[in-house]
Amino acid sequence: MRAATCGVLRSAVRSVVLVLSILSVSIPSLSRATEQLSIQTLLTQAPAYELRAVSLHGFVRNMQAVPPFFSMMHEARCLLYGQATFVLDDDTGSLSVEVFGSCSPQSATALPKDGDWIILSAVIYISKGEMPVKVWAHATDLHITPDARK
C-alpha cells in the first residue's frame, strides 16, 4: 500500500515540475532587457513579437483611466488603481496599450495624460481568429519623458 502511495506522489511531483518548467519557458520574462522597436516594425512583424517584451516610445492619445475598483481577481484582493487604456503613437504607427494597474494608489497618479511622450516596456499580444488581426500591448513599465521630437 505504501509503495503505491509513494508512486502516486512521485508521479504528481513529476507532473508539477513539468508544468512549472513549461510555464517558466512560455511566460515572457519581464526582467530581461527589451528590444526597442518602432510601432511600424512591430505591426509589420507582429507574429514574431507575440508574447515578447519590447520597448516602445511615442506620445499618448485617447487616455481612458478606469476609476479605482475592488478587484477579486488580483492576488492581494485589493482596491485596484491605475488601470487604463490608451493609444501610443510614434509617427510610424499607433498601437493600443493596456495598463492593468496595482494596489498602490500612486499608480493612478503615475499614469500619463494625452499628449505625454513616454517610453514603455510591454508584452505584445495578438488576437486569434479575429479579422482583421488585432495587436495590442500590455504595459509592464512606463516613464513619462520630455518630447523627443522637439
N, C-alpha and C positions, 0 to 999 in steps of 0.2 A: 504494500500500500504506500509506504514512504517513497519507494523508488518511483512510483507513478506520479506522486505529487511533485517530487523533485524534477522529473522530466517535464511536467506541465509548466512549472515555474521557469525552468531553463528556456523552454520554448517561448514563453511570454516575455522573458527578458530579452531574448534574441529579437523578437518582433519589435519591442520598444526601441532597442538600439538601432535596428534597421530603419524604422520610421524617423527617428531623430537624425540619423545620418543623411537620409534623403531630404528632410526639411532643411538641414544646415546647408546643403548644396543648392536647393531650389529657392530658398528665401534670399532675396538680394541683401548683401551686406551693406549697411548704410554707413559703416565706419571707414570703409576703404575709399581711396581717392576717386572722385568722379570725373568723367570726361566732359570738358567744356564744348558745347555744341551751339550752332545756330538753330533756330526753330525750323528753318527750311531744310537743313540737313536731317534733323530729327524726323520731320514729317515724310521726307522722301525715302528714308531708310528705316521707317518705324519698326518693322518686324525685328530688325537687328538690335533694337534698343529695348524691346519689351522686357519688363521686369528688371531692367538695369538702372543703376543710379547714374544720373547725369547732372551736369551743372549748366544752368541756363541764365541768361541775363536779358533784361528788357524792361519795359515800363508796364505798369498795371492799368487795366481799364475794366470797367464793369464789375467793380468790387461789390460783392454781396456777402456781408458778415451776418452770421446767424447769432441771435441773442443767446446768452448762456442758458443751458438746459441740463436737467439731471439725466445722466447717462447710465443706463443699466448695462450697456454693452462694454463700457470701459472697465478695465481690470479693477480700478480702485472704486468704482461706483460713486462717482463724484459729480459735482456741477461742472459741466464742460464749457470752457471758454475758448474763444479764438477760432471757432470753426468758420470757414469761409470758402467761397469760390470766386475766381476772377479769371480774366484773360490776360496772358502775358504776351506782349508784342515786342519783337526785336527788330523791326524794319525788314526782316526777311520773311516773316510769317507770324501767325498767332496760335496760341495753344491754351486750352482750358486747363486751369490748375485748381486742385482741391487742397485745402488745409484742414486737417482733422481736429486741430485744437488740443487742449490739455486741461488738466485740473487746476492749473495755475491761472489766477485772474490776470496776471501780466501778459499772458499770451494774447488776450484780446487787444490790449493797448499796443502790442508789438506788430499788429497787422499793418500792411501798407495801405495807402489810400490811392484812389485813382490818380494817375499821373506820376506816382513814385517810380523811380528807377530802382530795380532790385537785382540781386544775384540770388539764385536759389538752387538748392540741391533737391532733386526729386527722383522718384521712381516712376518709370513710364509704363502706362497701361494701354492696351488696345482692345476694343470691343470685339467680341467673337460673334459671327453670324449676323452682323448688322451691316446694312448697306446704306450710305457709304460707311466705311470703317471709321470709327471714332478713336482718336488718340488723345489721351489726357495725362496729366502729371499729378502725382501725389507729392506735395511738398514735404520734405523732411527737415529742411532748414532754409531760412531766408533772411537776407540782410538788405536793408534799405541803404542805398548808396547815392552819391552825387550823380546827376545825369551825365553819363559818359559821352553823350553826343555834343555837349556844349564846348 
